[in-house]
Amino acid sequence: MSTTGRPRVILVVCCLSMFLVGLDTSAVNVALPSIRADLDATPSQLQWVVDSYTLVVASLLILGGTTGDRLGRRRIFGVGLVIFGTGSVFCAVSPTPEVLIAARAVQAVGGSMLNPVALSIVTAVFTEPRARARAIGLWGGAFGASLAFGPVVGGALVSGLGWQAIFVLNVPVCVLAVVLSRRYIRESRAPRGRRTDVVGQLLIFVLLSTLTFGIIEGHVLGWTSGAIVGCFVVAACSSVIVVWYESRREEPLLDPRFFGSAPFGIAVVCAVIAFAATGGFLFLNTLYLQEVRGLTPLGAGLMLLPMAVASACCAPVSGRLVAARGARTPLSAGGVGMAAGGLLLLGVGPDTAFIHLGAAYLVFGIGFGLVNAPITNAAVSGMPQTQAGLASAMASTGRQVGTALGVAVSGAIAFSGTAGAVADELASNARPFWVVVTLCGVAVTALAYLATGAWAARTAVRTRDRFESTSGIWTA
């Protein structure tokens, strides 16, 4: 293999792993009605089938990134692929919703090692700023394409072979990625890796799990019940404690001081907002198209094809725009697209014309395809190279937290006051969430301007100057 070709192969391998992580977030959505019928799952259990995966990934992403920096990125990348493939096998043979939810969590442990480590490998291989921006655009595009094309791929597999095929597909792909990574990816580490932060890791998991549980189960147990109120209290206390604890550690797992850089902090916030809108969008629309409109899983996936094509086409364009003009243009345009998509979905009912739905999905897909690359680039570019694993993991955590919250909130809204996804109730109950999606797009557009101004640039320089890249220690 030539030196010229090796970086491209490495990028392909990293994009392949990213595609797997995203595919198992979105493809499962289209299989939810089949899973419910086959395993007799409740609406809340369907939400957990999605969120048990995204929640564990979000909780462990930072640990995965810093572990790769410390023990070797290629090694942790390979371990993640093996665990992900093993969890996929457990998912495929699950006999009950509870077992499937647990198997999804096992899958997520592997997924948490793939996402940040792959991006660290990409940033280490592509060091020239423009080349890195283009590579990150393609890498982010792989994740965006997996989220968008997931319903199409999942729909075809479910219609032809059953929902288990979604998980069986992961196994040969994982094997191929392991072989290619062993051959082409050189081992790399940060000059000084961070120590394990067990307390910080536990606090983050408690925060995310109690918050998600409260949102998903609130409409089942009652929003004023002791269990739900207790979850929200624990989540609030955990958020305060984790900031207090991590800000006093020399090498924190979740470094609050990174948020002193406005571009980095706003990039993470935009990731949460954009992916919350997208996670809820996919969750509700795949249910709507099958439960309300009576489409097959493949039909539902094909109906979402405009979003998939738009997202896949716009992602590399966004990467080039970031390289040529910076993050403001693609990020703000992406926010406008997502807001417009939300507005178009406000009028959706049980008999809305499919051409109207297709237009809404197309516009939303354009917006989603544009936002990912500038988010990733802003998060990584403003941080020291020695902490690429931590910076990329924090940005990726924002994506997964957003997806988990989007599924939880959208389900809490759509299933409120109903025993299940009944046609008329699901269509009408979902409308408040489309208002939320519209507001998310508006927020992303506004934050794009805030993150790219002169004030934001000064905060990034000030934050970077406080960090001694040779020692990895923050200065006063």
Secondary structure, 3 states (H helix, E strand, C coil): CCCCCHHHHHHHHHHHHHHHHHHHHHHHHHHHHHHHHHHCCCHHHHHHHHHHHHHHHHHHHHHHHHHHHHHCHHHHHHHHHHHHHHHHHHHHCCCCHHHHHHHHHHHHHHHHHHHHHHHHHHHHHCCCHHHHHHHHHHHHHHHHHHHHHHHHHHHHHHHHHCCHHHHHCHHHHHHHHHHHHHHHCCCCCCCCCCCCCHHHHHHHHHHHHHHHHHHHHHHHHCCCCHHHHHHHHHHHHHHHHHHHHHCCCCCCCCCHHHHHCHHHHHHHHHHHHHHHHHHHHHHHHHHHHHHHCCCCHHHHHHHCHHHHHHHHHHHHHHHHHHHHHCCHHHHHHHHHHHHHHHHHHCCCCCCCCHHHHHHHHHHHHHHHHHHHHHHHHHHHHCCCHHHHHHHHHHHHHHHHHHHHHHHHHHHHHHCCCCCCCCHHHHHHHCHHHHHHHHHHHHHHHHHHHHHCCHHHHHHHHHHHHCEECCCCEECC
